Amino acid sequence: MSSESAGGATPSPVESRSAAIGLWLGPALAVLVYLLPASEALSVPAHRLACVTVLMATWWMTEALPVAVTALL
């Protein structure tokens, strides 16, 4: 039984390209935020949380991973 007959839709090339870009862009942006100097008003744990938030937001927007997976972060 194929995934199409089971009700699953095959992603378009644009969707799969966006997901592939997001899969690599998310960690790259998270590392970039991590390497940026934190403001004095931001604690170290809050700065790390900002990195994780950037990663999750990128993956959500590009749908690189299912939303349920990113919710586990």
C-alpha positions in Angstrom: 0.0 0.0 0.0 1.6 3.3 -1.1 1.6 6.4 1.1 -0.6 8.2 -1.5 -3.4 5.7 -1.3 -3.2 5.8 2.5 -4.1 9.5 2.4 -0.5 10.8 2.8 0.4 13.6 0.4 3.8 13.7 -1.3 5.5 17.0 -0.5 6.1 19.3 -3.5 9.7 20.1 -4.5 9.4 23.6 -3.0 8.2 22.1 0.4 11.0 19.6 0.5 13.6 22.3 -0.5 12.3 24.6 2.3 12.5 21.7 4.8 16.1 20.8 3.7 17.2 24.5 4.0 15.5 24.8 7.4 17.1 21.7 8.7 20.6 23.2 8.2 19.6 26.9 8.8 18.1 26.2 12.2 21.3 24.9 13.9 23.4 27.5 12.0 21.3 30.4 13.3 21.3 28.9 16.8 25.1 28.7 16.8 25.3 32.3 15.5 23.1 33.5 18.4 25.2 31.5 20.8 28.4 33.2 19.5 27.0 36.7 19.7 27.8 38.5 22.9 25.0 38.4 25.3 23.7 41.7 26.7 24.4 42.5 30.3 20.7 42.4 31.0 20.5 38.8 29.8 21.6 35.9 32.0 23.6 33.0 30.6 20.7 30.6 30.8 18.4 33.1 29.1 21.0 33.5 26.3 21.1 29.7 25.8 17.3 29.7 25.8 17.3 32.3 23.0 19.5 29.9 21.0 17.0 27.0 21.4 14.1 29.3 20.6 15.8 30.4 17.4 16.3 26.8 16.5 12.7 25.8 17.2 11.3 28.8 15.4 13.3 28.1 12.3 12.2 24.5 12.2 8.6 25.4 12.8 8.6 28.0 10.0 10.3 25.8 7.5 8.6 22.6 8.7 11.9 20.9 8.6 10.7 18.4 11.2 7.2 17.6 12.3 5.8 20.0 14.9 5.5 17.2 17.5 9.3 16.6 17.2 10.2 20.3 17.7 7.7 20.4 20.7 10.0 17.9 22.5 12.8 20.4 22.5 
